[in-house]
Amino acid sequence: MSVKPRILFFGYSEVGYACLSLLLERGDNVVALITHEDNPHEKIWFKTPAVAAREKGIPVFTPESVNTPEWRERIAALQPDLILSVYYRHMIGTKILALPPLGAWNMHGSLLPKYRGRAPINWAVLHGESRIGMTLHRMVKSADAGAVVDQAGVDIGPRDTAEQAFRKVLPCAPAVLARQIDALLAGTVRETPQDETQANYFGGRKPEDGRIPWAQSSRQIFNLIRAVTDPYPGAFTEIDGARLMVWWAETDSPATSGRRGAPGEVLCIAPLVVATGDGALELTRIEWRGAPPAIFQVGQRLA
């Protein structure tokens, strides 16, 4: 009886959970999971692969970095035949990528070569994309730049939040992996180099990146709001030192019709309507962080 190839799984997020669960259900030989400790400052609204691993008795490791001599030795001692990374948040060094004879592969949350880097779904929603996807590709030194094995996509709507978009695209990851895992384990997978002329890269997003740029168009601001609304940190604006979180807004409500003003100018209080670069937004779901200003009135400017 032949020994099944040894798979070392790097992963996090519900995409990592779904893909690791697929391998475990198939009975593949997953020798360990390398993942992250949950960040106490992050809202954990998703399943994580550690749950699936521990249910099956798979060893779980959470190093701050795998790119140290100690961890390179520990990973080499696991003798992985194949490395699979799914939503693992740290770069994996080339010395580790070179270890498995069957290669190192990553599942990325975009239709590569577009949206390389961090938070690809949030960035795609922010930029008003109508289609997103998951891509399985070879891992190389540069982030998300390796040859593509397979990808699948879904359409998203112009009012979908980033979480709704995530829920729509999530099944694409295990579907792609299910199509390709046997070829990966057999070393017969086919690869297509990425078109570098179509590539773009985006970095990670911080809560401060949610500040609303009122000079942009109503549609651009609306896309930012839906890209970072709950469960993400949210879009915000400020007035007199108080922060106003904007969890939802409308571009085409009766209250915004025909209204214009200087970007960020409060045009109406009830409902709350604020001028943008090309019109106005009605802020329909808001939350004050810190004491609201004593007087909140038409003509004030939000920053």
N, C-alpha and C positions, 0 to 999 in steps of 0.2 A: 504494500500500500504506500503510495507516494505521500510525502509530507507536503501539506499546503504551504504556499508562500507566506512568509511572515510579514504582516502589515503593521507599520507603526503609524498611528493616526494622530495628527495634530488638529485640534479643532475647538470651536466655541460656537455659541449662538444656537438658535434652533435649526439652522441649516446643518451645523455640525452634528446636532442630535439626530436629525433625520437621516443623514448619510451614514453615521456610525450605526444607527439602528438597522439600516438596510444590510450592512456587512454582517452584523451579529445574527440577524435573522437568516441570512444565507449560510451561516456556519463558517464564515471566513476566519482565518487565523490572525486575529488582531492581538498583538502581543502587549500593547500598552497604549494609553491615551496620554498625550501631553496637551494640557489645556491651561486656562487661567483661573485664578481665584476670582470670585465675583467682587466687583468694585463696590464698596459700601456707599459710594457717592453716585452710583449709577442705578437707575430704576431697572431691575431685572424682570422684564415682562415676557421673557422667552424661556423655553426649555434649553438646557445645556447638555452637552454630550457626557458629562461626568455622571449624570443620572443613569444613562443607558449603560455606561461602562461598569459602574458599581453593581448594577442589577445582575450582570453576567460575570462578576468577579475579575474584570479586567483591571490591571494596575493603572492608577491615575497619578500623574505627576503635574506639578504646577510651578516649574522654575520661573524665576524672574527673567532669565535669559538662558537659552540653550546654547548660545555661542561662546561658551567658556570651555577651557580644557577639560574640566571635570564632567560637564554635561556631554561634550562630544564623546568622551570615553564611555559614559554610561549609555549613550545612544548606540555607539558602536557595539557595545556588549550585548545589546538586544538583537543584534544581527538582522536588521530589517532587510527583507528582499524588496520591499516597496514602501515608499512614504506617501501618505495621502494627507493633504492639508485642506481643511474646510473651515473657513472663517477664523482661522488662527490669526491673532492680531499682531504678532511680532514677525520680523523678518527672520528667516532661517538661513544661516550662513552656507556658503558653497561647499565647505568641508563636510557638512552634514548631508547636503543634497547629493553629494557624490558617493555616499555610502551604499545605497541600495542598488543592486544590479538591475532591478526592473525599473529604476527611475523614481523621481519625486514629482508629484502631481498636485495641483491645487484646483479647488472649486471656487471661482470668483463670481461675485454677484452683479455682473454686468454682461452685456454682449460685447466682449472684447473684439477689437482693440479700444473701444470707447470705455471711458470711466475706469481706467486703471486707478489703483490706490484705495484709500479708505472711504467708507460710507458711500459706496457707489449708488445705492438705491436712493438715499437722501439727495445726493447730487443730481441724479436723473430727474427726480420729481421737481427739484428746484429749477432745473432748466426746461421743464415742461415737456419732457420726453413722453411719447405715447406708447413706447414699447421698451421693455426691459427684459433681462434674462439672466441665465447662469451659464458659465463657461468653464469647462474642464481643460486645463492646459498644463504643459510641462513647466516646472519651476526652474528658473534661472536666477542669476545674480540680481537682475533688475526686477522690480515688483511687477508682476502680472504681464510680463513681456514674452514669456515662452510660447512655443508653438501650440496651437489649439488642437485639441482632440475632438471635442464635440460641444455643442451649445444648444440651448432651447430657450424660447422667449414667450412672453405673454403681453397682451395689450393692457394698458392701464388707462383709466379715465382722467379727464382734466380736473376733476374734483377729488380724486383719490388722495388720501394722506399717505405719508411714507409707510406707515404701518399697514394700511390696506394694500399698498403696492407690494410690500414684503410678503403678505399673506398670499397674494396672487402668484408671486414668482417662486415662493418656497418649494412647491412640488417639482419645479423644473430641476432642482439639484439632485434629488434621489433618482429622478427619471433618467437624467444624463448618466449618472453613475451606474445605474442598473444596466444601461445599454453598453457601457464600456468596461466594466470591472473585469469581466472574463478576459478580454483582450489585454488589459493592463497586466493581469496576473500571468498571462501567457507570453507577454513581451511582444505581442503582435499588433499593438495599437498603431493607428495611422495618425500622422500629425501634419498640420498645415501652418506654415509660418504666418505670423500676424503681419498685416499691412501697416507698416510704421507711419505711413502718410495719413492714416485715419486715427492714429492713437492720440488720446489725451489723458492727462493724469490729474487727479485731485487728492489733496491731503485730507487728514482727519478734520472733523468739525468740533469746535469747542462751543460751550454755551454762549460765549460772547459773540460768536458768529451769527446769532439769531437777531442781532440789532436790525431794526427795519430801516432801510434806506428810502426815505419818503420821496426822494427825487426820481426813483424808478417808476415804471408804469404800474398801474393797478394790477395787471396780470402778473408781472414779475414779483410784486410784493405778495400777492395771493399765493403764488407758487412757493415762496419762501415760507409763508405761514404753514401751508399744508405739508411742506417737507420736514418741518421741525416741530409740529404740534405734538401733543401728548401721544405716546409715552416718551417722546424726545424732549429736550430741555425747553423748547418753545421759542417763538419770536417775541420781541419786546421793543418797547419804546420808553422814553423817559420824559418826565416833566417835573420841574422844581425838585429834582433829586429823588423823586419816587419812580419806581419802575412799574410800568404797566405791561403785563403779559398779555399777548394777543393769541388766543388759542384758535380762533376762527374769525373769518371775515367774509363779506360778500362784495363782489365787484359790480353786480348789476341789480341791486335792490332798488325799489322806488325811491328810497332816501338818497341814493347817490346820483340819480338821474339829473343831468344838467349842472351838477355842482362842480365848481372849480375854485381853486385858491392856491396860495403858496404851498409847496410841498411840506407836509407835516402840520398844516394849519387845521385846527378844529373848526369844522363848518357847522356842526350841529351836535347837541348834547344828548338828546333823547329822540331817536337813536343816535349813538355816537358815530359821527361821520368825519373822516379826516381826508384832507386833500393829498393827492399823489402827483407824480410827474405829469400824468395825462388825464386826471379826473379825480375820482374819490373812491374810498373804501368805507363800507359800514362795518365797524368792529362789533361782531355779534356775540363773542364769548371772550371775556376779559377777566383779568385778576390783578389786583394791586399787590405789589411786593413792597412793603414799607408803607408808611402813612401816606394816603393820597393827599394831594394839595388841598388846602382849605377852600380855595375857589377854583373851580374847574369850569371854564367858560369858553364860549365861541371866540375865536380869534387867537387863542393860545397856540403856541407852536410846540409840537412834539419833536424830540430829538432821538 
